Structures are given as structure tokens and as C-alpha cells.
């Protein structure tokens, strides 16, 4: 079977641990786990699980990097905007989707919360939907909304969502950030920020810039600081 897993801050960690335990105790084989960037320990990529689970990353995270390098997991290089097509064109056909949602409102509607990305495409093409219902999950709207009637199994678990604190930049990364910020980024520029310490170092070097804009699929806490300072206005 193929299992799709919601990722980033919405990674349903307790359900993944339970899935791994059942896979190991139940003598299962050949389960494909498809996901974007997931958080916390990925127990299903441990060496002892290599015959049970095969991780397929659509956006690789640190928790599966070693298993990919050792050939026990796979990574598909693909643009973020193209990932939903894998589901709609039946290239990836999930049997089960494992997600995390907010509690339902008075009308029974939950929210996918912090991580929508390709999840809607995966859900509409999945046979079974299993959801962790978490009171810590914020409600977001649009494609994030899902009614309880579409969820086959719901498990209430209020584990805090995964989060990242700024780990700081090395002297070399700080210098790279300064060179980029001072020489390549002009006032009024539009930023697209990636993941990692160097993008954070660049943001730290932009505190004297004006009228910056952001058009990005993600951003770190460095963007919040620039918004509060008035450096990012999205006016242009």
C-alpha cells in the first residue's frame, strides 16, 4: 500500500510512531510512505524497517537524508507547484492519507492548519483518510477546510506542533549573508526565502533596507523581524 503523510508543522508524529509500531509488530512489507518535509524522528526509515517501509520524499528533510544517502529511501526532485499533479494524474495513488487537523467547528469543518501545500490533492485521491485532531492546530481557510464526514478515522491527540527556533549562523554564514544583503539586495526588492542558516543570515543583513516585499512559499522568523522593523512593507 501507499501512505501519504502531511508534513512540516502539521506532521502527525504520534500517528507515524503508531504506524511504525504496527508495521513492525504486524509483519508488514513493502509499504510506501510518500511525504514532503516531515518533522521529528522518522522511525519508519530506521535500518530495521527497510523491508517494511520505503520513504519517498517530495521535499527532503534532515530526518530522512541519511536513509536516502544509504539507498534505503527515495527522493523525487520536483518543483513544489508540480507536486499536486502527481496525485491528480494518478502517478502516485495513496491508499491512505495520514494528516493532522484542527478540532471541528460547530458545523463539523476542520482545518489542515499550518501545512496545506499538496495535501488537498493527496486527500481527494486517497481511499482512506486518518486524522489526528489537535487543539493546538490553528484554523486556516480556503483549501485547508475538510469536513469530518470525509475523515474515516479520527484520533484526538493534543501534542504540541513541531517548531524551529533560530539556531544562529556561523561566522562564515554571517559573512555570506552580509555580502548578499549589501551587494545584491536593493531597496524595494522582492524576496523569495528558502530554508537554512544562510537565508536567515541574509535576512539579518537587511535591517537597514526599505520597502522590501516577500513572495515566497515559506519564510523563517527573520522575515517576521523585518516586518516588525518596517523593512518589509510589500508596497511595491
C-alpha positions, 0 to 999 in steps of 0.5 A: 500500500501507499501512505501519504503523510502531511508534513512540516508543522502539521506532521502527525508524529504520534500517528507515524510512531503508531504506524511504525509500531504496527508495521513492525509488530504486524509483519508488514512489507513493502509499504510506501510512505510518500511525504514532503518535509516531515518533522521529528524522528522518522522511525519508519526509515530506521535500518530495521524497517527497510523491508517494511517501509520505503520513504519517498520524499517530495521535499527532503528533510534532515530526518530522512537524508541519511536513509536516502544517502544509504539507498534505503529511501527515495527522493523525487526532485520536483518543483513544489507547484508540480507536486499536486499533479502527481496525485491528480494524474494518478502517478502516485495513488495513496491508499491512505492519507495520514494528516493532522487537523484542527478540532471541528467547528460547530458545523463539523469543518476542520482545518489542515492548519499550518501545512496545506501545500499538496495535501488537498490533492493527496486527500481527494485521491486517497481511499482512506483518510486518518486524522489526528485532531489537535487543539493546538492546530490553528484554523486556516481557510480556503483549501485547508477546510475538510469536513469530518464526514470525509475523515474515516478515522479520527484520533484526538491527540493534543501534542504540541506542533513541531517548531524551529527556533533560530539556531544562529549562523556561523561566522562564515554564514554571517559573512555570506549573508552580509555580502548578499544583503549589501551587494545584491539586495536593493531597496524595494526588492522582492524576496523569495526565502528558502530554508537554512542558516544562510537565508536567515543570515541574509535576512539579518543583513537587511535591517537597514533596507526599505520597502522590501516585499516577500513572495515566497512559499515559506519564510523563517522568523527573520522575515517576521523581524523585518516586518516588525522593523518596517523593512518589509512593507510589500508596497511595491 
